[in-house]
């Protein structure tokens, strides 16, 4: 089994369909992904979803490099504010240290 923590996913079913979330944890039996976006779903009370009901969003060859995502992958707790900022940066397509001048 691979480690899903830190993946950026889009819900494909349920009332939160089309919403973008970060996987903040995994429940083993039965397998459920714990999703949070920092706004509607806080990190302290994540949404449980079956892996079949989410779509992993493309994150580049090295994944999405953001300090909040790295903290999640290392098992450290993150704030809802940091989670919102990481997802906003992902939506804009901006990695840390890069800026878009449109």
N, C-alpha and C positions, 0 to 999 in steps of 0.2 A: 504494500500500500504506500502511495506517495503522500507527502506532507502537503496538505492543502492550505495551511495557514499563510496568509499574506496574498493569496490570489485575489485578483479583482474579477468579479463575476457580474453577470446580468441575470436577473430573475426572468424565467420564461413561463412561469405559471403562478397563479394566485393573485391576490389583490395588489401585490407589489410588483406585478409583471412589468417588465421594461426598466425597473429600478436598478441602479448600479450600487453594488455592495462590496465590502471587503470581507474575506473569510477570516474571522478572529479566533476560530477554534473548530474542533471536530468532536462529535459524539460518536463513539464506536458502535454500540449495539442498540438499535440498528444504526447504520451509518447515516449521519446527518451533519450537514455543514452549518456552522453557527455564523450568521451574517449580521453585519452592522454597517450603518452608514454615518453614524454620529448625530443624525438629526431625528429622523422618524424612529430608527432602531438604534438605541444606545449600545455601547460596548458592554455595559453592565447587564443588559437584558437583550441578547442577540436573538434574531429570528432563526428558527431551525428549518432547514430545507433539505430535501433529498438532492443528491448530486445530479439526478436526471432532470431536475427542475431549474437548473441554472446553466448558463453558458459562460465558459471562460473567455474573457476578452483578451485580444492579442496585446502583448506587453513588450514586444521587441525581443531580440535574441538573448539578452541578458536579464530579462524580466523588467519590472518597473522598479527603478531605483529611487527610493524615497526613504528618509530616516524613519518615518513611522512604520513603514512596511518592514524594514529591517528589524525594528524593535519587536514587532509582532512575531516575526520568524524566529527570533531568539527567545521567545517566551515571556518577554517583558510586557507589562500592562501599558496601554495607551489611552490617552484622553479622547473624549468625543470631538473636541476641537481639532486635535491633531489628525484624527481620522477624517473629518470633513475637509481639512486642508489637503490631505493626501489624495482624496478622491477628486477634489476640484482640480488639482494639478494633473491627475490622470486624465480627466475629461478634457482639459485644455491641451493635452499632449505635450506637456512641459515636464522635463526631468529636472532634478535639482541642478541649479547653476545655469540653466538655459532660460532665455527669455524670448518671447515672440514680439516682434515689432510689426504689427499689421496696420 
